[in-house]
């Protein structure tokens, strides 16, 4: 049976054409599924009974199943979502005074093995389907709407488990649903895709569904970035910065957010900050400094608050916009770099390396 969460508006229209139904019926169902979070076709009251019978026989609305739901002291909420018999992923909702941000995953595990990231240490199992990606938003909307204090999800960030640009065949339809006024109706500036710097994927995203882009920089030079973010050995900084500028060509008001995890004694010197200031002279950007969130056997410690303030000061004195991310949900391992859903087979990095090669080709 076809999982309707796998289909964006164009895909749903094609499916309805196969059923012999008119396109406007697809838009009706799109609204029922994504705006009302309805999974039972019999409850879609403005559909003809014949169509409802067809849908019951040929389709379903199947989000991931929830196997864990944890609430942090600061209000951050983390869900562990089962996507098949072996894999689970995590999604995190971060409530703030004027907005609510949902962080969602794109892969079960991650192939890129960044040195400071818990997700990367577990290995890679597989890409998530569109249904499994958009299903995280579908579930969060449904669950938060049912709570006593309903929270609005105003922003979505693809900063959860995995490298989104290694799964664009499934990520792009999910992004289109997020932006569709008949689905979630988010503006493209409120949807952010984070990448470690997979350049072919950056170019494809720019051409097919340009949303806000965050680049996990974490080092100001190739020598250090090769160590912290291994994909830099394939796509070095000079090429990455050129790709960032290409991404901005179609949106002259936009900017790249460079994410920068603060590692004590590794990448947090004032000299490193001056190198970052030079990069800002080449790309329209802002910096988001992320205090390192520890996990067992990481081998790194968080930069002291005073060091982070000094580092930020160097950038600010150079006229660069810089923010320091407030650590949220670290008491439930929901903070940046800590997500690591239960995965049975953690040895399949080779499959992900093939995906990198295919993107480059």
C-alpha positions, 0 to 999 in steps of 0.5 A: 500500500502507498504511504501518502507521507512519501508523496509531495503535492506533485507525487500525490497528484500523480497517485490520484491520477492513477486512481482516476481522480482529479487533481483537486482531490489530491489537494484535499487529501494533502490538507487532511493529512498534513494540516489536520494530521488525519490518518483515517480516510473514513474521517475525511468527511468532504471526500466522496465515499467511493474515493474513501473506499479506494484510498482504504484499499490502496493507501495508508498514512504511516508515520514512524512509531514512537518508542520513547518520549522524554522531557528535559527540565528546560522543556526540550522534548525528545522522541525516539522513533522506530523506522523499521525492525532494526533502526530508530532515529531521534527528533527534538522539539526546542520551545522558546519564548517566541518560537518553537524549533523542531530538529529532525533526522534524515538518516539512521546513523551517519557516514561522515564520522565527524570527530566530536559527534555522537551520531557519527560514532554509531555508524551508518545504516540507511537513508530515511524515506520521505515518509520517515522524514516528514513523519517526524514533523507530522507526529510532533505537530500531532503530539504537541497539539494534543498537549495541555499547552500546545506549542507552535512549530515555527522553525524546522532544522534538519540538524538531527541524525545524518547528513541531509545532502546524502539523501536528497531524493527523500529530503527534497520532497519532505522540504517541499511539503514543509513549504507547501501552503496546503501542508505546513506552510513554512517560509523557506527562511524558517526551514534550515538544512545543515550540511558538513559540506557535501558540495554536489548536494549543495548545488542540487539543493540550490537548484531544486529547493533552496531553503536556509543553509547551515554549514558545519564548519568547525575549523578555519583551515584545512589542516584542522578541518581534515581532522574534525570533519573528514569530508573536508578531505574530499571537499576542501575549504576553498571549494566549499566556500565557492559552493556557498557563494553559488548557493547565495547567487539566487538569493542576494539577501540570504546568508550562510550560517556557519556552525562552529562547535567550541572544543577546548584547546582544539579550535577555540584560540583567538588565532582561529577566530581571526582565521574565521574573520577572514572567511567571512570576508569571502562569504556572506555569513554569520557564525553560530558558536556551539558549546561542545556537548559531551558524550562518553569517550569523545576525547573532547571537552567544552571550551570554557565560557570565558574562552567562548566569549573572547572568541566571539569578541574577536569576530564581533570586533571584525563586524561579523554577526555571531551568536552563541547557541544556548545548550538545550536538552543536554540532560536527556542527550538531546543537545547538538551532537548528542543524538544517537538512536538505537541502531542494530548494525553500526558497520555500514560506512562503506554504503555512505561513502558510495553515496558521496562518490555518486553525488560527486559524479 
